[in-house]
Every structure is written in structure tokens, then in C-alpha cells.
Amino acid sequence: MGFLYRKLIRRLLFNFNPELVHDAVIRSARAAQNVPLLNSMVALMARAKDLPVTVAGIKFRNPVGLAAGFDKNCEAARFLAGLGFGFLELGTVTLRPQPGNPKPRLFRLHEHRAIINRMGFNNAGAWEAARSLERLLPLPVPVGISIGKNADCSIEAAPANYLEALKVMYPFGDYFAVNVSSPNTLQLRSLHAGERLRRLVEPLLDFASGQKRVKPFFVKIAPDLEHQELEAAVELAAEMKFGLIATNTTVARSSVPERWRSYEGGLSGRPLRQLSNEVLGRTAALAKGRVALMGSGGISDGAAALEKLKLGADLVQVYSGLVYEGPFLVKEILDYLNRSGWRPPHR
Ligand SMILES: Cc1cc2nc3c(=O)[nH]c(=O)nc-3n(C[C@H](O)[C@H](O)[C@H](O)COP(=O)(O)O)c2cc1C
């Protein structure tokens, strides 16, 4: 199936504007998920042997998830679950709807199997996302919801903005990802800094601890952090008991040719693999088993997924790989993990 996608479907889709294609894919997935027979057929084709793993108290049927940003409005989750993912991270959702950055804002670097995006959290807002997701529940896999800040909200007001979005989304997620690492919202990455991160996450954890079901949190970090910032984030995670997702996209351009340097935004896909693996490896070394870890960045095959799991990730996520390798990438990765004899470590 992957062969068919790469030879035929990708060729066709890549004739069109990337954002147009993405929107069409989401619309088609939305329509398809309401046709049970179609859903079952896709699920059958994407089926792989389970590789169950428990992380942060959640049972996953396998460790391969969808990364945030693919289904920003939580509208195609039932179809996406059928592709064999162990979990879906939906969003990033902001409290209020916002249009995102001016277009064009999404670019394919085809020969590098990479993407540059500066979408800027374009989304329909938390209430709309909650409505969509509520209609699709229950889903066969755990759902994470990524939360971000509205562009017109100051850094000082960010904690309240995240908290309000969390309150709307809380009933619908199994875990929450706090996104402080998108390079496309002004100053967002300054929220990584030690005390600022504490002030941001504390009210979220406090809110969760007062709910009937206490759900886990992950903070998604940038691959461009200074070592000291990374160290501080890991220590805070260990102390406050939240997990980390390493990593979001990079603002670095050293892994792609000169002509891409003038494109602002976050780089993802194959050229991100090495950098995000380095950060994941350092994160795991600092965490020493105290922090649940997800690896994201540059997974385009089973070997790249296994690499992250061996570096210490408990779970992995894919985005750009799906664009280049197609929807059956998840099955390809799971078959590879099964063939390689990978088993979740006992933690
Ligand atoms: C078009 C696009 C939009 C994205 N939007 C988000 C987002 O809203 N929130 C987020 O946390 N990450 C977002 N990401 C980052 C991905 O979740 C992922 O961490 C990153 O692309 C690295 O993984 P990859 O190399 O498999 O793509 C986005 C990535 C892309 C390509």
C-alpha cells in the first residue's frame, strides 16, 4: 500500500498547494468516518499486531501516535484512529478561534522529505473542537489534546488563557499536551524558561487534580533549547510529575540547503531527525527514568521509530512522515517493530 501511495497518490497530491491538500484530506477523512463500512475496510488494511504499552497510567495498544497539528480542530479523529495509531494528539487548540498567519504558510521540501510551516495555530477554538470531538467519542484509542496560546494574548496573560482552554477540553482528552514550542507564535518559546514554565503548568495541574479523573500532562519542547533550559525543564517535569514531548519543529536550517533559510517557520521531517534525537537522548539522560517521554521529529520509517524508542522514548509521534510515506506508514512502523523484536521496557 505504501508503494501505491508513493508512486501514484503522492504524485497526484503534490501537484496542488500543500494547505489545500491538507484541508481536502481532513474533509475526506471527516466524510469517510461516517461510513462504517469504509472505516472498517481501512482499519482492516492498516491492521498490525498490537504492541501494548502503559505510559503515565494510560494503556496504549501500540507506541506510535499521531503528532499534533494534523487534526487541529479534532474533526477527523475516528477515521485517523482507524489508521492503526496507538493514540492521537489533536489540536493545537487555542481558547478562542483564530485565523493563524497569512498564507502561504506551508511548504514542502520534497527532495528532503521535509516541511516548513508557519501556520500559527489556525484553529476554530476550544468550544468548536470540544463539540466536534464530543460527537466522535468514544474512540478506540486514547486521545491527547494539545493546548496553545491565542496570538493576541500576552505572555503574562498566557497561564489564564491555557487554563481556560483546558477547562473546555478537559472532559474529552485522556492526556493534555502543553505546547510552548511552536516557533510561529511570537514569544511562545519564552514560556520554556524555568519559573515561567512552572507558573504556566501549575494552574493546569491544580485544575486537573481537583477533577474526578486526574489526567496526565506533557509539555512539548523545542529542539532549539540551550542545555540549561533543557535541564531546567526536565527537573521541573520530574518535580511536578508531567511528561515531555521531544521535540517540536526547529528554526535551525543547517540541515537543508541555503535557499530554504529565508523561509520562516518550523522545519520538520527527515532533516529534523538527528537534532530531535540528540535532544531526546539528552532529555532521557537527564530524566533518568523519572519522566514519561514521547519522541517526535523525523520519523519516516520503522528504523527511525525504533531509534527513538531505544533513546528512551516511551511513545513516538509522526506527522511529516505521513505526508511523504502515506497513511499506511503506521502499519509499516509497527510491522518493523514487531519484526525487530522490540518490546516495551518494564518501568
Ligand atoms: C503543518 C504542521 C503543523 C503543525 N502544527 C502543530 C501544532 O499545532 N502543535 C504542535 O504541537 N505541533 C505541531 N506541529 C509539529 C508536529 O506535531 C511534530 O512535532 C513535528 O512536525 C516533528 O515531527 P515530524 O518530523 O514527524 O513532522 C506541526 C507540524 C507541521 C508539519
The ligand as an SDF file (V2000), in Angstrom:
LIG
                    3D

 31 33  0  0  0  0  0  0  0  0999 V2000
    1.9520   21.6100    9.1630 C   0  0  0  0  0  0  0  0  0  0  0  0
    2.3570   21.3150   10.5700 C   0  0  0  0  0  0  0  0  0  0  0  0
    1.5880   21.8190   11.6120 C   0  0  0  0  0  0  0  0  0  0  0  0
    1.9560   21.5500   12.9220 C   0  0  0  0  0  0  0  0  0  0  0  0
    1.1680   22.0370   13.9380 N   0  0  0  0  0  0  0  0  0  0  0  0
    1.4820   21.7260   15.2140 C   0  0  0  0  0  0  0  0  0  0  0  0
    0.6370   22.1360   16.2750 C   0  0  0  0  0  0  0  0  0  0  0  0
   -0.4080   22.7610   16.0700 O   0  0  0  0  0  0  0  0  0  0  0  0
    1.0030   21.8030   17.5410 N   0  0  0  0  0  0  0  0  0  0  0  0
    2.1400   21.0880   17.8160 C   0  0  0  0  0  0  0  0  0  0  0  0
    2.4200   20.8090   18.9830 O   0  0  0  0  0  0  0  0  0  0  0  0
    2.9430   20.6740   16.8180 N   0  0  0  0  0  0  0  0  0  0  0  0
    2.6430   20.9640   15.5420 C   0  0  0  0  0  0  0  0  0  0  0  0
    3.4540   20.5320   14.5420 N   0  0  0  0  0  0  0  0  0  0  0  0
    4.6790   19.7680   14.8790 C   0  0  0  0  0  0  0  0  0  0  0  0
    4.4340   18.2670   14.8100 C   0  0  0  0  0  0  0  0  0  0  0  0
    3.4920   17.8610   15.7650 O   0  0  0  0  0  0  0  0  0  0  0  0
    5.7490   17.4860   15.0490 C   0  0  0  0  0  0  0  0  0  0  0  0
    6.1460   17.6410   16.3830 O   0  0  0  0  0  0  0  0  0  0  0  0
    6.8780   17.9420   14.1610 C   0  0  0  0  0  0  0  0  0  0  0  0
    6.4190   18.1700   12.8460 O   0  0  0  0  0  0  0  0  0  0  0  0
    8.0210   16.9300   14.1070 C   0  0  0  0  0  0  0  0  0  0  0  0
    7.5750   15.6810   13.6720 O   0  0  0  0  0  0  0  0  0  0  0  0
    7.6940   15.1750   12.1520 P   0  0  0  0  0  0  0  0  0  0  0  0
    9.1300   15.3600   11.7330 O   0  0  0  0  0  0  0  0  0  0  0  0
    7.2350   13.7530   12.2070 O   0  0  0  0  0  0  0  0  0  0  0  0
    6.7850   16.0400   11.3460 O   0  0  0  0  0  0  0  0  0  0  0  0
    3.1180   20.7820   13.2090 C   0  0  0  0  0  0  0  0  0  0  0  0
    3.8720   20.2750   12.1520 C   0  0  0  0  0  0  0  0  0  0  0  0
    3.5080   20.5170   10.8530 C   0  0  0  0  0  0  0  0  0  0  0  0
    4.3490   19.9480    9.7290 C   0  0  0  0  0  0  0  0  0  0  0  0
  1  2  1  0
  2  3  1  0
  2 30  2  0
  3  4  2  0
  4  5  1  0
  4 28  1  0
  5  6  2  0
  6  7  1  0
  6 13  1  0
  7  8  2  0
  7  9  1  0
  9 10  1  0
 10 11  2  0
 10 12  1  0
 12 13  2  0
 13 14  1  0
 14 15  1  0
 14 28  1  0
 15 16  1  0
 16 17  1  0
 16 18  1  0
 18 19  1  0
 18 20  1  0
 20 21  1  0
 20 22  1  0
 22 23  1  0
 23 24  1  0
 24 25  2  0
 24 26  1  0
 24 27  1  0
 28 29  2  0
 29 30  1  0
 30 31  1  0
M  END
$$$$
